Amino acid sequence: MESQNATLTAQRFENTFFQLLGVHQDIIGALRDHQSANPNSGQKAREWVGRECFVRWYDNLSTRYELSDPRLVSNVGTQERATDAYRLLYSDEEAQMGHYFRNLYHIVRFVDESDIVDKQRYARFVRAQLSSRELILLFYNCLSEFGREKFKPLIEKYALLKNMPFELLLHSNDRELYDRSAYGKY
């Protein structure tokens, strides 16, 4: 009887977990970002759909970071510049980015709070869903006030940044802003 209960509990967990991942993919598929036409520069209107939005948002984040002149503000380090650039991006894209990151957080939290034995296995399923640009934006989201307190510890606990392309970081030293466990290094 105890074995049957454990099996049923595991099946219920997996059913819910994979439904949550499905909902997350639906959220990604519904993402949209637009650029209006600019007749003065000959620039045509453009739309980014789904995961393409993360490429657009990363490019915007990178541009905002590069345009922020550290000489204009004394004692501003790379983390503060990155966090400020991310905060500006997030304020423009909050409706979509907020929904995406809140849902992703709740999936990881669901795994963390479950009674499942191999939580790392399910965290790997989550990690496998994340593109390079999603990982970079997750990295900066969790340095900001939007994810620092609750999500960043889970990122480090479950090594969700293990496959992150470090060459896309805004500054090469930024990788030191997380515990090594976030990258799967213990």
N, C-alpha and C positions, 0 to 999 in steps of 0.2 A: 504494500500500500504506500509506503514512504517513497519507494522508487517511482511509482506512478505519479505521485504528487510532484516530485522533482522534475519528472519528464513533462508534465503538464505546465509547470511553472516556466520551464525553459522554452516550451513551445509558445506560450503566451508572450513571453519576453521577445522571442524572435519575431513573432508575427507583428507585434507592435513596433519593434525596432525597424524592421524592413518597410513597414508602412510609413514610418517617420522619414526614412531615407527616400521613399517614393514621393512624399509630400515635398521634401527638400528639392528633389529634382524638378518637381512641378514649379516651385518658387523660382528656381534658376531659369526654367524655360519661359517664365512670364516676365523676366527682366527686360526692360527697354530703356535705351538712352538715345537721345536725339541731338542732332546738331543742325541748327537752322542754316539755310543758304545765306551766303554773303555775296550779293551781286558785285560789290566793290572789289572784292579780291578774286572773284570768279569761283568761289568755293560753293559747291553744291550741297544740298541738304543730305544728311546721312543718318541712318538709324543703325544702332547696335542692338542685337537681340541675344538673349540667353547669356552664355559664358563670354561672348564677345564684350559684354558690358564690363567685365573685370579687366580686360585689356585696356579699354577706354578709361576706366577709373584709375588703374595703375598709372597710365600715361599722364592723367590729370594730377595725380598725387606727385609723381616725379617732377612735373613741371612746376607745381606749387612749391615744392621743396627747393628746386633750383632757383626759383625767382625770389625766395626769401633770402635776403642778404643778411648774413650773421653779423656783419659790421654795424648794421643799423640798430641792433639791439645788443647791448653789452651782456656778457656772460650767458649767451644763449648757446647751448651745446647742440650736438646733432640730434639728440633725443627730443629736445624741446622743439627744434625746427621740424622734425618729422611729425611729432605729435600735433603741432600747430597746423602743418600742411594737411594731415589726416583729418583733423577737426573741421577745417574749411571744406574739404571734399565731402565729408560726412554730412555737414549741414546742407550742402547742395543736393545730396543724394539720399538723405535720411529715409525717405519713404521706402526705398528699395533696399538699401544697404542695411538699415535697421531691421527690417523684416528678415532678411537673409541671415544676419548674424545672430539675431535672437533665436531663430529656429535652429541654427547649427548648435548654438550653446545648449539648447534644451535637449537635443539629441545626445550630446556628449554627457550632459547631466543625467539624462535618463539611464545611460549605461553606468555611470558612476554610482548612482543611487540604487541600482538593481542588486538583486541577490545572486546574479550570475557569477560563476566562478572565474571564467576567463574573460575579464573585462577588456584586457588588452586586445584580444581577438576582435571584438566589436569596434574598438577604437580604430583598429587598422582598417576595418570596412569603411568607417567614416573618412579616415585619412585618404583612402584610395579614391574617394569621390572628388577630392580637391585638386583643381588645376594649379599651375605655378602661380598665376596672378591671384587666385583665391588665397593661396598660402601667404603671399606677401601682404595682401590686404588684411588677412586674419592677424598676421604678425603685428601690424601697426594698429589695428583695432584694439588688440589686447594690451597695447602700451598706453592707450588713451583711457580716459575715464569711462568709456563705453564698455570696456572688457577687462580692465586691469584687476579689479577686485575679485570677480567671480570666474571669469573665463580663463584668464592667464594661468591660474594654478592648475586647471584641468588640461590646458595645452601642455604644460610641463609634465604633468603626471602621466599623460597618455602619449607623449612624443608625437603630437599632431603635426609638428613642423619638420619631421624627419626627412621628408623629400623636398624641402624648400630650396629653391635655387638662390644661393647666397649672392650671386652676381647681380641679382635684381634688387637687393637691398639699397636703400637710399644712400647709406654710408656703410663702408665695409666693417666698421666697428660695431654696427648695430646688432650683430649676432650675439654680442656679449650682454645684451639687455635681457636675455632669457637665460634661465638655468640650462646647463648642457642637456639635461633630461628632455627638454622640449624637442631636441634634435635626435633623440634616441641614443644619446651618449651618457653613460652612467659612470 
